[in-house]
Amino acid sequence: MSESITSKLENYKTAPFDSRFPNQNQTRNCWQNYLDFHRCEKAMAAKGGDPYICQWYKRVYTSLCPTSWVTAWDERIEEGTFPGKI
């Protein structure tokens, strides 16, 4: 695993600026990082890689997204009714 990823995860405080989402409203940033986390985990499981590197996305969406949204999305994934492409 890359040393830089490990050090970034250890020193993580809050979501960094993402130039794809320059506005104050961070809803799309929250959504995109949630999807990226689940896509990363799926890709790592398929390749037999270490899913630890996906934790970056989880930390970002955890700091940006309201807990109620994440809970609802997790429930929809379990039910098979999640609207996003993972």
N, C-alpha and C positions, 0 to 999 in steps of 0.2 A: 504494500500500500504506500502511496505517496506520503512523504513526510509533511508536505505542505497541507494536505487535506487534514491530516491528524492534528497538526498545530492549529489550523483554522477552526476546527471543531472544538478544540480545547479552549481557545481564546474567544469563542463566540459570545457576544453580548446581546445584539439585536440585529434585525435584518439590515443588510447593507443597502446602499442606494443601487437601484437597478434601472438603467437608462431606458429599458423597454416600458417602464411605468413611471414617467416623470411627474405625474399629477399627484395631488394630495390623496385622492381616492385610491386606495390600495386593494380594492376588491379583486380586480383581475390579477394582481400580483399574488394575492392569497390563493386564488383558484389555480393559477398556473403552477405554483410551487407544490400545491397539493397533488395535482396531476403528475408533475415531474417526479415527486417522491414515489408514487405508486408505479409509474412507468419504470423508474430506475430499479426498484425492487423486483419487478417482473423480469426485467432484462438481466439482472444479476442472477436471479434464480435460474433462468434459462441457460446462462453461460456457466453457471457453477462458480460465479465470482463472489467476492465478499460484499454483502449488502451494507456494510458499515459506511461506505462512502455516500450512501443515499441519505444518511442522517442529516446532512447539510440541508436538504430540501425540507425535511421534517421540522428542523429547528426554525427555518424561515417561516413556513406556513403556521407553525405553532405560535410564533410571536406576532404574526399579522392577522390571523383568522380568529373570529370569535369561536369559543369552544362549542357553542350550540350548532354552528355550521358544520364543524368537523365531526361532531357526534352524528348529526343527521346524514352527512355524506358517508360516514363509516357504516351506518345502518343500511343505507341504500346499496352500498357495495355488497354487503352480506345478503341482502334480499335479491340482488341482481337487477335492480332498477336504477342504477347510477347513470346519470345522463352523459357523463364525460367518457372520452376514449382513453382507456388505460391499456 
